[in-house]
Amino acid sequence: MTKSELIEEVAKSAGCSKADAERTLNAFFDLVVASTQRGEKVAWPGFGAFSTTQRKARTGRNPQTGATVSVPASTAMKFTASSTLKASLNPNRK
C-alpha cells in the first residue's frame, strides 16, 4: 500500500477529508520519531510498540569487491508486534 492509498483508506474509514487524514498520520509519525529519539517507547495496546535499539560498530564487506568496510555504530527503529496482533495474523497457531 502506498502513502496515498493509505491516506485515502484512512480518510474513508474515519469519514474525514484526505487532507485531515494526511495531517493526522504525519502528526502520528512525527510524534513516534520524536519520542523514540528521546529514548521513549511508544506503545499501542493490541497493535505493538515502537522503540529504538543500539547497533554496535562492526566490520562488513562490500558485496561487489569483497573489500572490508567499517560500519559505524547507529540507532535503529524497532517495532514489536503485540500478542493480539500476532494472534490475528496467525489464527490457526496455538
Backbone hydrogen bonds in HBPLUS format (Angstrom, degrees):
<---DONOR---> <-ACCEPTOR-->    atom                        ^
c    i                          cat <-CA-CA->   ^        H-A-AA   ^      H-
h    n   atom  resd res      DA  || num        DHA   H-A  angle D-A-AA Bond
n    s   type  num  typ     dist DA aas  dist angle  dist       angle   num
A0006-LEU N   A0002-THR O   2.91 MM   4  6.16 157.3  1.96 151.8 158.3     1
A0007-ILE N   A0003-LYS O   2.92 MM   4  6.18 164.6  1.95 154.7 158.4     2
A0008-GLU N   A0004-SER O   2.98 MM   4  6.12 158.9  2.03 142.9 148.9     3
A0009-GLU N   A0005-GLU O   2.95 MM   4  6.17 161.8  1.99 150.0 154.4     4
A0010-VAL N   A0006-LEU O   2.90 MM   4  6.09 161.8  1.93 155.1 160.3     5
A0011-ALA N   A0007-ILE O   2.91 MM   4  6.02 160.5  1.95 149.0 154.8     6
A0012-LYS N   A0008-GLU O   2.98 MM   4  6.22 158.3  2.03 147.3 152.9     7
A0013-SER N   A0009-GLU O   2.92 MM   4  6.04 168.0  1.93 149.4 153.1     8
A0014-ALA N   A0010-VAL O   2.85 MM   4  5.91 158.7  1.89 151.9 157.2     9
A0015-GLY N   A0011-ALA O   2.88 MM   4  5.68 121.8  2.23 135.5 148.8    10
A0016-CYS N   A0011-ALA O   3.04 MM   5  5.01 153.2  2.12 138.3 144.6    11
A0021-ALA N   A0017-SER O   3.00 MM   4  6.30 158.9  2.05 149.2 155.3    12
A0022-GLU N   A0018-LYS O   2.85 MM   4  6.05 158.4  1.90 150.2 155.9    13
A0023-ARG N   A0019-ALA O   2.98 MM   4  6.18 162.1  2.02 147.3 152.1    14
A0024-THR N   A0020-ASP O   2.98 MM   4  6.14 156.8  2.04 146.0 152.5    15
A0025-LEU N   A0021-ALA O   2.94 MM   4  6.15 166.1  1.96 152.4 155.9    16
A0026-ASN N   A0022-GLU O   2.87 MM   4  5.99 163.7  1.90 152.3 157.3    17
A0027-ALA N   A0023-ARG O   2.93 MM   4  6.04 154.5  1.99 142.2 149.4    18
A0028-PHE N   A0024-THR O   2.94 MM   4  6.20 155.4  2.01 148.2 155.0    19
A0029-PHE N   A0025-LEU O   2.98 MM   4  6.26 170.9  1.99 156.8 157.7    20
A0030-ASP N   A0026-ASN O   2.88 MM   4  6.00 157.6  1.93 148.1 155.1    21
A0031-LEU N   A0027-ALA O   2.96 MM   4  6.07 155.0  2.02 144.9 151.5    22
A0032-VAL N   A0028-PHE O   2.93 MM   4  6.24 156.1  1.99 152.1 158.9    23
A0033-VAL N   A0029-PHE O   2.99 MM   4  6.18 165.7  2.02 150.4 153.7    24
A0034-ALA N   A0030-ASP O   2.93 MM   4  6.10 167.4  1.94 149.9 153.8    25
A0035-SER N   A0031-LEU O   2.90 MM   4  5.94 163.0  1.93 149.1 154.1    26
A0036-THR N   A0032-VAL O   2.98 MM   4  6.07 164.8  2.00 149.6 154.0    27
A0037-GLN N   A0033-VAL O   2.93 MM   4  6.04 144.6  2.06 145.7 155.5    28
A0038-ARG N   A0035-SER O   3.13 MM   3  5.27 131.4  2.38  97.1 109.7    29
A0040-GLU N   A0035-SER O   3.02 MM   5  5.35 153.6  2.09 152.3 144.3    30
A0039-GLY N   A0036-THR O   2.96 MM   3  4.85 155.1  2.03  99.8 106.8    31
A0042-VAL N   A0050-PHE O   2.92 MM   8  5.11 163.9  1.95 152.0 156.4    32
A0050-PHE N   A0042-VAL O   2.75 MM   8  5.11 161.6  1.78 149.7 152.8    33
A0044-TRP N   A0048-GLY O   2.79 MM   4  5.43 164.8  1.81 169.3 174.6    34
A0047-PHE N   A0044-TRP O   2.88 MM   3  5.47 155.8  1.94 144.7 147.4    35
A0048-GLY N   A0044-TRP O   3.01 MM   4  5.43 151.6  2.09 143.0 151.3    36
A0082-SER N   A0047-PHE O   3.00 MM  35  5.31 169.3  2.01 119.2 118.2    37
A0049-ALA N   A0080-THR O   2.88 MM  31  5.27 149.9  1.97 141.6 151.5    38
A0080-THR N   A0049-ALA O   2.86 MM  31  5.27 161.0  1.90 152.8 159.2    39
A0051-SER N   A0078-LYS O   2.86 MM  27  5.20 155.9  1.92 151.3 156.8    40
A0078-LYS N   A0051-SER O   2.67 MM  27  5.20 155.0  1.73 165.0 159.4    41
A0053-THR N   A0076-ALA O   2.91 MM  23  5.38 148.3  2.01 150.0 159.2    42
A0076-ALA N   A0053-THR O   2.90 MM  23  5.38 168.1  1.91 159.7 163.7    43
A0055-ARG N   A0074-SER O   2.74 MM  19  5.19 173.3  1.74 171.2 168.9    44
A0074-SER N   A0055-ARG O   3.06 MM  19  5.19 152.0  2.14 133.0 141.4    45
A0058-ARG N   A0071-VAL O   2.91 MM  13  5.27 160.3  1.95 150.9 157.5    46
A0071-VAL N   A0058-ARG O   2.79 MM  13  5.27 167.1  1.81 164.3 165.4    47
A0060-GLY N   A0069-VAL O   2.69 MM   9  5.03 171.2  1.70 162.5 163.2    48
A0069-VAL N   A0060-GLY O   2.80 MM   9  5.03 166.9  1.82 133.8 135.2    49
A0062-ASN N   A0067-ALA O   2.85 MM   5  5.32 161.7  1.88 154.6 160.6    50
A0066-GLY N   A0062-ASN O   2.62 MM   4  4.97 147.3  1.72 149.0 157.9    51
A0086-LYS N   A0082-SER O   2.98 MM   4  6.28 165.9  2.00 154.6 158.7    52
A0087-ALA N   A0083-SER O   2.92 MM   4  6.03 155.1  1.98 142.6 149.2    53
A0088-SER N   A0084-THR O   3.04 MM   4  6.30 151.9  2.12 144.8 152.1    54
A0089-LEU N   A0085-LEU O   3.01 MM   4  6.25 142.4  2.15 147.3 157.6    55
A0090-ASN N   A0086-LYS O   3.02 MM   4  6.15 132.7  2.25 141.0 153.4    56
A0093-ARG N   A0090-ASN O   3.27 MM   3  5.69 165.5  2.29 114.9 119.3    57
